[in-house]
Amino acid sequence: MSEHATSANPTPPAPNGKRRRRALVALALGFATIGVGVAAWWFLIGQYRVVTDNAYVGGNVIQITPQTAGTVVAVQADDTDLVDSGADLVVLDDADARIALQAAEAALGEAVRSVRGLYAGTGQSRAVVAQRQADLERARQEATRADAELKRSRDDLARKQALFDDHFISADALQSVRTATQAAEAASAAAHAAVSEARSAVVQAQEQQTGADVLVDNTSLDRHPRVAAAAAKVREAYLALARTHVRSPERGHVARRTAQVGERVSPGEVLMAVVPDEQMWVDANFKETELENVRIGQPVHLRSDLWGSDVVYDGKVVGLSPGTGGAFAVLPPQNASGNWIKIVQRLPVRIALDPKQLAAHPLRVGLSMRVEVDTHRRNGDMLARTPRTGSVHETDIYARQSQAADALIARVIGANQSVAMR
C-alpha cells in the first residue's frame, strides 16, 4: 500500500530550473539594456566626439638674443622670474657705445652749423647780385648821360664849324669845341665800358648765387644731406648704446637662463627665454582616421593632468596642420623601401584656449592634456580659406628706441640752430 501511495504522489521537481531561466532572462535583459544604452549614447553623443590624450600645451618661447656684441656686466632676471615688457634682462658694457654716441652728436652739431653757413652764403650771394645789378643800373645811367653829353657836344661842334666857315669865330674857339667833343666821346666810351664791366660782374655774381643755391635748394636745415648723414650716424650710435640693455619684448616668465656676468656675447647668441603666460594653446595629435568630421571653429573641452579632471577648459579648433608630424620631422620616413608597414599617421590640430580660464588656471608649455572635440557642427572648413590680417604677436620696444633716437637728433639740431631758425 505504501508503494501505491508513493507512485500516486510523485516528488515535485526542484525549483533550480525556474531560477536558472529567470537569471538568464534577467541577464539577457541587462545586456539588452546595456546595448540599447550604448547605442543611444553612440547615436546621441559618441559619434559627435573625438577624444585623444596625445595633446600637449604649446606656447611662444621668445629667445632673448643681443643685437650687438659686448661683455655682460649685469644679469637682471633669472629662471622663473616674472618680467614686464621692456624690462632689462641683461646689461652689456656700454663704454665704447657711449663714446661713439658723443662723437656722433658732435659731428651732427658741426654739420648743422656748416649748413647754416651755406644758408647764410645764399643770402650773401643774393645781396651781392643785388649790389651788382644796382651798379649796372648806375653805369647805364652814366652811359646815358655821357651819350647825351656827346650828342650835345657834337651838335655844338657842328654849329661852331658853320660859324667858323662863315668867319664868325676864330680857329681857337673851334678847337676848344672840338676838344670838348673828343672828351665827351672818351667819356661815352668809358661809360659804355663801365656798363659792360658791370654786366659781367652781375653774371659772375649770379653764377656764384646759383652755386650757393645748389647746396641748399629744395631742402631744409634738418633735411639737408649733410645733416641727414650726420643724423643717421647719431641714430646708429644711439641704437648701439640702447642695445647694450637687452630687454624683454613681452611680459612673461624667464626660462633657460645661460647668460653669465663677464661673458663676451655676440649678436644672435641665446641668453635666456621668456614665455608669455597668456599666449598658450594646445596641439592635439589625432589619428588621421579620427579627423573626418573635425572642422575649424568646433568647441573643445580640455582637461590637464596638472589641475586634474575637475578643471575643464573651453576651447575651439582654430586649424589643422597642413602636414602630419612625420612629414615635418627632422628625419621624415622613407616609404619607398621594400619593407613597408602601414602606420596610421597623426595630424596636429591647433586648439585655442579661453584667456580667462587660462588666467585662473595657468598652464605651462609641454604639459599633457586630454582633448574632447564636439563635432556636431560639421559645416566648417578643415583648412583656413582666407589669409590672416594683421600680426599674430608684436612688440613696440624697438620702435620706442628709434623714437628716442629721433628725439635726441631733434634736440641736437635745435641746440645748434640760430634763434631765428628755431
Number of C-alpha atoms within 10 A of each C-alpha: 5 7 7 8 9 10 9 9 8 8 8 6 7 8 8 9 10 10 11 11 11 12 12 12 12 12 12 12 12 12 12 12 12 12 12 12 12 14 13 12 12 13 11 11 14 15 13 17 17 17 18 16 16 16 24 19 19 19 18 16 17 18 18 21 19 22 18 19 17 21 17 20 17 17 18 13 19 18 14 14 12 16 23 14 15 18 17 18 21 24 21 25 18 19 10 12 20 16 13 19 20 14 15 21 23 15 18 25 22 17 23 27 18 14 22 17 12 18 19 12 18 21 15 14 21 18 14 19 21 15 15 21 19 14 19 21 15 16 22 19 14 19 21 15 15 21 19 14 19 22 16 14 21 19 13 17 20 15 14 22 20 14 14 16 12 9 10 11 14 12 14 10 13 20 14 13 20 19 14 18 21 15 15 21 19 14 19 22 16 16 22 19 14 19 21 15 15 21 19 14 19 21 15 15 21 19 14 18 20 15 14 20 18 12 17 19 13 9 10 12 20 17 13 18 16 17 24 17 15 22 28 16 20 26 24 18 23 25 20 20 21 23 21 24 22 22 22 24 22 21 17 22 19 23 20 14 18 13 20 15 13 13 12 14 20 14 11 13 16 17 20 21 22 25 23 22 20 18 17 21 23 27 25 27 22 22 15 13 11 14 16 10 21 26 25 21 20 20 19 22 17 23 19 21 11 14 12 10 11 8 14 16 18 17 23 21 23 19 20 23 14 13 12 18 15 13 14 11 9 8 8 10 10 8 10 7 6 6 6 9 7 6 6 9 15 19 23 21 23 21 29 20 22 14 18 11 15 17 11 8 13 14 21 16 17 13 14 20 21 19 27 19 22 23 22 16 14 16 13 13 14 20 13 12 7 6 6 8 6 7 6 6 8 9 12 11 16 15 10 12 16 16 13 16 21 17 13 17 25 13 11 18 23 16 13 17 17 12 8 5 9 9
